[in-house]
C-alpha cells in the first residue's frame, strides 16, 4: 500500500490541494501548526491562520477548479461576482473600465471572505476519507534520502515522526520546510503595509470592483455579499496599501472616522458615502521568490514558493493553478503505479509552471513600482496609458483573459 503524501501547511492552498489529490483517490496526511477551532454554529470560524480578515478575489479559472471539486455550490452562497472593474488614479485624468458583458463572460471572478472559504474547505477535508488531518502540530525537522522524506513534529508534549515518498510544503511565506532544505529566496520589501477591512457605503456596489491608485498607495474596493434578506449589498472589502510606518493612524476604533474620511477623500462619491468600517488589520508586503520549487522529493507550494504583492489579486489564483497542474502530474504517476516523488517528474512540473509564474510576478511587480512613483512625467504616461487601454481594440480582452486566469 502506498504511503500517504505528506502536506505540511493547512491554509487555503494546502487544503485545496489535499482535496484535489484526494478526489483522484490519492491518500493524504496533512499537518497544520494551528489548532483549528471547533465550529458548529454555521457562522465563519474565528479569524486565525490564513482564514483571517482578508477577502480573496477568485479568478474564473479558480472558480472552475472549485467547480470541478464539487465545491462551488457551497462557496457561491458566500461569494459575489465581479461584473465590472473600474481603474483610475487619484488626481489623474485616465480611467479604464472592464465590463463582463463586453467580454461575453458572466463575471470576471468572485469575491469571497477567507473565513467562509476556510470553513467550507475544512468541512470538506474533515469529511474526506482519503485525508488524515493532523492539526496543532509543529514540524521541527525535515530530512530525505533517495527513497523517502520524513519529518519530526511536536504535538503538545508528544514528538511524532511521519514519512512518505513525497512531501508538499505549503507552510507559508516563512516556510520552515524551505529553510530546512536550504532553499534560498529572492526577497524584496516594498516598504508597504496592506490595511484590510470591510466597509459599508450608502450606495449598493452593483458587483463593481474599483482599483484606485492614490498617493498613499493602491486602494482596492471589492463587492461583498449583503446581509441576509437585503435586496442590494452595501458591503465592500477594502485593501489599501500604505507606506510602512504610517499604518498606526488607520488602526484602532478611535481612528474609525479618520479612516472613513480618508476613503471618502480618495474615492470621491463613486461609492456614495462611507458610513461604517469594521476592524482594520495590517499586513506587511514583500515579494518572496524561492530559488527552486523542487528539491529531491519535496515540492514547495503556495506562499512557500512565491509570495506576491496583492495589488492585482493574483497570488492565490496563481497558487491554485500550480496545485491543479501538480495534481495532474501526480495523478498520472499514481495511476501508472509509478513513484509520485520521482524528482525528474517533479522537475518537469516545475518547468511547466515557470512561464505562468514569471508572467504574473512581472505584472504584479511592475504595477506596484509603476504606480508608486509620483514623478509628474511618469504620472502623465500612466494616465495616457489608461486612456489608451480604454480605447485600443483588443487591449481589454487580452488583460481580462490574463486577469481571469484563463491564459497560462
N, C-alpha and C positions, 0 to 999 in steps of 0.2 A: 504493500500500500504506500502511495506517495505521501511524503510529509507535507503538511500544510505550508503554503507560502507564508512567510512572516512579513507583516506590515507593521512598521513602527511609526505611530502617529495616527490618531483617530480624529483629526479635524475634518473639514468638509471634503478635502481631496482624498484623504485616507479612507474615509467611509464610502465615498462614491466609488473609488477603485475597488474596494472589497466587494461591493455589490456587483460591479461589472464582472469581476472574476468568478464570483460565486454563481452568477447566472449561467456560466459555462460549465458548472459542475466542479470547479476547482476549489479545494479546501483552503481556508484562510484562517490564520491566527493573527488577530490584530491587537497590538499592545499600545495602550494610551496612558500617558503620565497623569492626566487629570482624572479624578474620580467623578464620573458622570452623576448628576443629581437624579434622584427618583422623581418621576413626574407622571401623575395620573389625572391631572386637572383639566387637560385639554388646552391649556394655555402654553405659550412658549416657555422653555426652560429658563431658569435664572441665567443671566448672561455669564458665560465662562468660556475659557479656551477660545476657539475661533468662532464660537456662536455668541457673538458679543453685540454691541450696539450698532454694528455696521449693517449695511444692506448690500446686496450683490445684484448687479445687472447681468442677467443671464443672456448670453447671445442666442441667436436662433439655433446655432449648432449645438449648444449646451442643452437647450430645451429638447432638441431632437434626441440627444443621448439619454436624457432623463425619461423621455417617452419610450425609448427602446427598453429601458429598465422597468417600465410599467409604473413609474413614479409620478408622471406629470399630472395625472388626475388629482392626486393628493396635493401636490405642490401648487397647482394652479389656483387652488382655493385661497392661497395666501399671496398670490403674485398679481402684478399689474402690468399689462402690456404697454410698451412704448410705441405710440403711433406717430410721433413726430419728435425730431431733435432740432433745437434751435441753438446756434453757436454765435457768440458775439464777444466783443471786448469792451470793457468799461471805458468810456471816453473816446471810443473809436467809431468810425462810420461803417465798417464792414460787418456784414451779417450773412449767415448761411442757414439754410433750413432743409432738413431731410424729412420727407413725408412717406409713410409706409405705402399709401395707396399709389403714389407715383412710382415706387419701386416694385409694385404689384406683389406685395407681401402683406400678411395680416398684421405683422408687427416687426420692429427691429430687434426685439428681445423682451424680456420680462424682468421686473424688479421684485425681489423678494427679501424679506428681512432674514438675516442669518440665523436668528433664533428659531424661526419657523423651519427653515431649510434643515438646520441641525436636528430639530425634533423629528422630522419625517425620516431623515436618513438613519438616525439612531433607532427609531422604531422598526425600520425595515431590516437593519443589521441584526437587531435583537431577535427578530422572528425568522432569520435565515439559518437553516440547519447546517449550511456549509461554512458558516463563520463562527469562530470562537472569539468573543470579545473579552479581553482582559484589561480592565481599567484600573486606575490608581496604582500603576506600576511604572517604575522609572528604570530605563535601560542604563546600566553602569559600565558595560564593556561590550565590545564587538570584535570578533575575530573570524577569520575564514581561512580555509585551505583549498586545495584543488577540488574537493568533493562536497564541501558543505560550508555553511556560515552559522555561527552560533553567538548568542548574546547572553549575558548575565544581567539580571534585573532584580530590583528591590521592590517588594510589595509589603509595606509595613515593616515588620521585623524579620520577614522571610525573604531569603535570597533564592531566586529561581533561575534555571537555565533553559533556554529554548534553542533548537537548531532546525535548520531547513536547508534545502538546496538553493533557495533564493530568498533574499531579504529586500524589501522595498522600503526605503527610508523616506517617509512623508512627515518628518518630525520638525518641520518649520524652518524659518529663516536662520535661526541659530542652531541648526541641526547637530545634535550630539553625534549621530552616526557619521555624518560627513566629516566632522572633526576627527573622529576615531579612525577613519580611513586615511586621514592625512590629505584629503582633497582640499586644495586651496580655493579661494574665491577672489573675484574682482568686485570690489565694493565702492560705490560712490554715494556719499552722504549728500543729499540735496539741500541740507540745512533748512528743511521744511518740516512742518508738522501738519497732519490732517486733523481738522476739527470735524467730528462726526456727530450728528444728532438727527432728530425728527422735528419738523415744524408743522404748524397749521397756518393756512392762509385764508383770506376772505373769499378768494376765487377758487373754484374747483380746478384741479390740474388738467383735466381733459386728456389724460395719458400723454402729456407733453413733457419731455425732458429738456432741461436747459444746461448748457455748458457756457459759463461766463468767465472770461479771463479778466481778473481785476488786478489792481496794484498790489493787493495783499497776496494774490495767487489765484490759481484756477478754482472756480466755485461751481460745483455740480448740484443741480436741483432735480431730483428724480421722483416720479409719481409713485405713491404707495396706496395699497388698498384702503378703502374707507372703513368707518365704523359700521358694524352690522346694522342693517336696516336703513342706512343712509344711502339715498339715491346717487349722490355725487360724492367724490372724495376730495377732501381739502388737506390731506396729509401728504407731506413731501419729505423725502430724505435729503439731507444736506451733507455734502462733503466739501469742506473749504480748506484749501491748502494755504497755510500762513507761514511766515518766517519763524524759524526755530528761535525760541526765547520770547516770542510775543504771545504764546498761546494762553498764558495765565489770565490775560484780560478778558478771554472769552469763556472761561470755565467758572463753575460755581453758580448757585442760584441767584446770588446778589448781582450777577452780571447778565441776567436774562434780558433785561430791557436794552442794555447796551448792545448785546448780540443781535437782537431783533432790529434795532435801528441801523446797525451796520449792514445787515442783509438788505434792508429796505433801500439804503443808500446805494448799494451795489447793484441791485436788481431793478430798482425803479418800481413801477406799478404793474409789470407784466404778470405777476402772480397775485395782484391785489395787495392787501395789507398783511404783513406777517404778524399774526395775532398771538401765537403761543409757541414756545420751544420746550423740547424735552431736555434732559440732562446731556451735557456735552462731554465727549470723550476725545482724548488727544493721542495720536499715533505718529511717532517719528517716521520720516520717509527716507528710504535709501534704496538703491538698486544693488542687489547681490546676485552675482552670477557664478555658479560653480565652474571650476576649470574642467571638470569631467562629470558626466551624469551616470557613468557606469564604472564600477571598479570590481573586477572579479565577478562575484555572484551577488553584488549589491547594485541596485538602481536607485538613484535619487529622484524623488518625485515632489511636485508642488513647490512650495517656497524653499525647500531644501535645495532644489535645483536652480530656481530663478525666482527672485522677488522683485516685482516691478512697481513703479510709481502708479498710483490708482487713477491718474488723470484721465485715461481713456477707458477705464473699466475692463481691461483686457486680461489681468492676472489670472483670476480663477478660470476664465474661459480657456485660456491657453493651457492651463493645467489639466482641464477636462479633456482637451484634445490629446494631450500627452497620454493620459490614462487610457483613453479609448484605443489609441494605437498600440500601446503596450499590451493591453488586453488581447488585441488581435494576434500579436506576435506570440504571446504566451499560450493562447488557445490553440494555435497551430502546433506548437511543441507538445502540449498536453494531449491533444487528440491523436498525435502521431506516436505517443508513448515515449517522447524524447525528453531530454534534460531541459527543464524550464530555466535553469540557472546557467545554461551554456553561454559563456562570455562572448563568443562570436556572434550568436543571435542577438544578445543584448546590445552589443555594439552596433549591429545593423539597425536596431530600434533607435538608438541614439542618433545615428546618422540620418535616419528617416525624418526625425523631428527637427533637426537643426535649422532648416530653411524657414519653416514657420516661426520658430522661436526667435531667430535673428531678426526677421521682418518685424515682428511685434515689438521686440525690445528696442529696435532702432526707432520705430514710430513713436512709442511712448516717451523715450528719452528726448527725441527731437522736439516733441510738443512741449515738454516741460522746459527745456532750455530755450526754445524759441519764444515762448510766451512769458518767460520770467524776465527777459531783458527789456528794460524800459527805454532803450535808445530810440529817439524820435524817428530816425530813418528806418529802423527795424520795425517799429510800430506801424509806420506807413506801409511798409511792404506786407506786413501781416494783414492789415485791413484790406489792402488791394487784393491779396490772395483770397480772402473770404468772399469778396465781391465776385472775383473770377470763378471761384468754386461754385457760386450760386448760379452762374450763367453758362459756364462751359459745358457743352453736351457730353454726357458720359462720365463726367467727373463724380457726380453724386452717386451714380450706380456703382462705380469702382470702389469708392470709400465705403458705401453701405455694405457691399459684399464682404469686404475685409472686416468691417466692424461686426457683422453678424456671424463671423467665424465660418463662413461658407467657402472661403478661398484659402487653402492651406498649402 
